[in-house]
């Protein structure tokens, strides 16, 4: 039997699923009017994502959903300016105990950079890993004149692996493919992507979802909110898992050898691509709350910092250890990550004054490299 043939049982299951799905979505649309944001849900109500703008210019973006907005803002405004690219994770785009009018460190540093005719562009995703930073860097340096790269290296994110779905589209860009193919991390990413898509044929589910996306996304606003509802469901499963295994933000994260090695390999590829393109690279260890036991194995974390320092020395790049720059009173709490817990300590996200400290710290470093007009 050919794979393309669909059994009667599969058809019946599919139709039944469609009917049940429509009933559930209709009920939800009748009773819920809240706009769900999965990233905010993961951060908690006390910490808000802010992908900021400066005078209607998009200067801090995330992925396929908005990256072109940042590029278009640069093309319309900053054509004559060199670019400083600041990559990162949710620490860059999240403010704890947010109040209207507050700004992230990226927006603050963008405004400070303007005095030097330097255009600061920031890209961040929750739990971003170094393989993703490598891919974004390779993509952007062929589109805009990146002269400086600010790169946080986060111990916790060394556990992450691969490229998230919302960045996969960068692996379809021919110019990006040609560039990353020159580097070990890039070749590995292309190979993994090829293997993932090898002999992949569209199933009935794939074909039907594509059809429904085209038809319903225009006429039914709730259909486009499916990823957020799915996010709610997975968030519940995540909290349930944490409850069962007694995991909380203070639980010690151990190194995962495979992803850890691949991310350090990606860091070396970033260093090489920066050198090859005459980009000044600054790496830093991110701020972390330290009035409680940090959720890392002390020996592993100290070795991580030593490795970063050694890599910086070997490659003549600047390394900043910023782990203690944000005072403990400027950190906050987050919603429980277990179904039975009260609010928990947040080790990654701080209040707006902490963003001011981070921006000023990096500003005092960058003025050594930004040319004065």
N, C-alpha and C positions, 0 to 999 in steps of 0.2 A: 504494500500500500504506500502510495506517495504521501509525503509530509503535507502536501497542499490540500489533501482531502480532509474534510471536517466530518467527524462522526455525528450521528444523530444525538447522542448523549451530550456532546460538547455544545451543539446548537441549543438544546433544551436548557442546559445549564446557563449558557450565555444569556438567553432570552429571559429566563427567570431572574438572573442577576440584574439585568437592565430594569426590569419592572420594579424589583425591590429597591434598587438604587434610586429610581425616579421618585418612588413613594417617600423614601427617607429624605431626599433632597427637598422635595416639595414641603414636607413637614417642617424641616429646618428653616426653609425660606419664609414660612408662614409665622414662625415663632421667634426667630432670632434676627436682629437687625445690626448686631455688632460687627464691625470690620475686624477680622482676626489677622494678626501679624505674627507668624510663627517665630520669627527671630525675637520679637519682643516677648512672646510667651516664654521662650527658653530663658530669656534674661530675667524675667520676673517683672512685676508691676513697679518695683522701685527703681528699675534701671531701664532707660528708654534709648532706643536707637536714634541717632541723629546723623543722617547722611546730608551734611549741610551744604548750603549755597552761599555765595557772596555776591550780592547785587544781581541776583537771578542767574548767576553763573554756577553751574554744577562743578564743584571742585573736589568732591568726595563721593566716590561711587563704589559699586559692589561687584557686579557681574554682568551677564548678558542682558539683564533687565534695564541697566542704566549706564553701562560703560560708554556707549556712543554719545550719551548726553554730556559726559565729561569731556570727551574728545571734541565734540562740536563746540562746547564752551571755549575750549582752548583755541580752536581754529578761528572762532569769531572774535576772540579777545587777545589771546596771548601769542600770536604768531611770531612776534619778534623777540620773545623772551625764551631763555633756556628753561628747562623743566627740572624741578626736583621732584622725584617720585617717592612717595612715602607709602609703603605697604604695611599691612598688619592684620590683626584679628579684631574681635569685638571690642577690645580695650580702646581702640581708636574711635569707634563710632557709638560708644555707649556712655551715658552719663547717669550716675547713681543719684537718686533723689532730685531728678531733673525739675527745673523751674523754667518757665517761659522766658525766652531770650538768651538762655545760656548756650555756650558754644563749646564744641570739642577742641582738643589740642590741634587737630588738623586745620580747622578754620582759623584759629588764632595764629598758627604758624604761616598759613597762606597769606594773611594780612601783613605779617612782619616781613615775609619774603619780598613783598611788592616794593619795599624800599630799595631793594637791590636789583629791581627789574627781573626778578626770578619768579617763575610761576610754579607754585606748589600744587601738585595733584596727588590725591590720596585714594588708594584702593584697599578695601578691607572686607573680609568675610569672617563669620564666626568660626573659630577653631581652624583658621587658615594654616596650611602646612607649607613647608619650603618648596615642595614640588610645584604647588600652585603659584607661589611667588615667582619661581623660575619661569613658568609658562607666561604669566602676566608680564613680567619684565621683557621677555623675548618678543612678545606681541607688541608692546607699546614702544619699544625703542626703535622700531621700524616705522612708526607713525608720527612720533613727536620727538623733538630734540632733548632727550633725557641726558642731563650732564651730572646729576647727583642722585644717588639712591640711598634712602634711609630704610634700613631693614631690621625690624625687631625679630629676635630669635627666641621663641617661647618654648620653654622646657615642656610644658603640658602638651603643646601642639606637635611635639616630636612623636607623639603616639598616633597621629593622624596619617593616613596613607592615601595616595591616589588623587585624582582630579574629580571634584564634585560636578554634578550634572550641569549646573548653571555656568560652568567654565569650559565644558567639553567643546563648545563651538569654536574655541580658539584652536583646537586641533584640526579644524577643517580649513583654516586659513593658509593658503599656499606659502605666502611669505614667511609666516611664523613657522610652518613645517620645515622650510628650507633652512631657517636659522637654528632651530632647536636640534635639528639632525646633526649638527656639528658638535654637540655636547652629550656626555654620557647620560645625564638625566633625561634630556630630550629624546634620545634614541630609545631609552627604556619606556618613556611615556607613549611614544608612537607605537612601540611593539605591544604594549599592554592594550592600547586602544584597538589595534589591529586584531589582536586575539579575541578581544571582547566582542568585536563585530563580525568575526569570521563565521561564515556560513549562517549568519543570522537572517532568518526570513520572517516576514511579518505574520504574526498569528492573527486569528480572528479578533482577539482582544485589541491588538495594536491597530488593526484596520478600522475597527469600530470606534475606538477612541479618537483616532484621527478624524473620522467623519463627524463624530459628535462635537469635537472641538471646533470644527469649522462652522457647524450649524448652530450650536447652542451658545457659544461664547458671545455671539452678537445679540441674541434675543433673550438670554437668561443670564443675568449678572452673577447669580449664585454659582453657575457652572465654572466660571473662572476662579471661584474661591475654593475649588476642590483641594488644591495643595494645602491651604490653610486648615481645612477640616481634617485632612489627613495628618497634618502637623499636630492638631489637637489630640488625635487618637494615639499617635506615636509618643507624644509627650506623656500621656497617661500611662502607656506601657513602660516608658522610661522611669517614671516615678514609682510604678509598681515594682519594677525590678530593683530599684534602690531600696524600697521598703523590705523586700524579701531578703536581700543580701546585706542589709544594713549599711548602705553606701551613702555618704554625705560629702559635702565639699571638703571636709577635713580628712577624708579617707586618703591614705597614701597611694599615689599613682606610681606604679612601677614602670620601668622602661620596657617597651616592646621592642626587642632587638631588631626585627625586620624593618619596621617603619623608621626607627631611630637611625639605622644605617642609611636608609634611602634618603632621609631628610638631610643628613650631613653630606651625603653625596650631592644632593640638590644645592646645598650651600656652596660647595666647591664649584659647582657648575655656574652658580650666580656670580661667584668671584671671577671666574674665567670670562664669562660673557661681559661683565663690567670692564675688565681689563682690556678685552678685545675691542670694546667700543668706547674706550677712554672715558668711562663713567666713574666718578668718585663715589666709592661705596663706604657707608658708615653702618656698622651693625651694633645693636645694643640688646642687652638683657633687660626685659621689661620690668616695670615696677610691680611689686607684690606686697600684699599686706603681711606684716610680720609680728603683730602683737598676739597672734595665735600660732600654733604649730602649723607651718605650711604643709600642704598636702603632697609633699615630695619626699622620697627617700633622700636623706641628707647627703649620703655618700654619692649617690647618683647625681644629685643636683650640683654638688661641688665639682665633680668630674666634668659635668656639662659646661660649667663656667670656665674651668681650666682649658677644656677643649676649644671653646670659643676664643679665649685669649691666645692660645697657641696658634690657631688658624689665622688670627689677625696678625700676629707677629710674623709668621711665615710668609704671609702674602702682603705685608706692608699696608694693611688696611686699619682703619680706626675702629676700636671696640670700646663701647661705653657700658659699664655695669650700672644700670639705673634702678636696681631692685629696691633701694631704700629712699628714693627721692620724695615719695608721696607720704606725708605723715599719716599715722594710723587713724587719726580722727576724721580723715577725709575719705575713708572707705565706708562701705555700708553693708547692707544685708540684701538677700535675695529671697524670692519665694521658695518654699520648700521643694526639694527635688525628690521627696518621698511623700507618699500619701498620708503619712501620720505625723509629720514633723512640723514644728513652727518655723518661722523664718530662719535662714541659715547665713552663715558668714560668707561674704563675697570676697574672694581673693583676687579677682581680676579687674573689677570695675569700680571706679572712684567718682567722687563728686566733681563738680565743675572747677573748684579751685585746684584740684589735682591735675586737671587738664591744663590749667594755666601754668602750673609748675613744670609739667612735661614739655609744653611748647617752649617755655622760656629756657629750659635746660638744653633743648635741641637747638634753639636759636643761638645760644651762646657758643655752640659748637659750629653751626653752619656758617656763621659770619666769618669764620676762618677760611671758607671756601667760596662763598658767594662773592663775585667781583663787584666792587663798588662802581656805580655809574659815573 
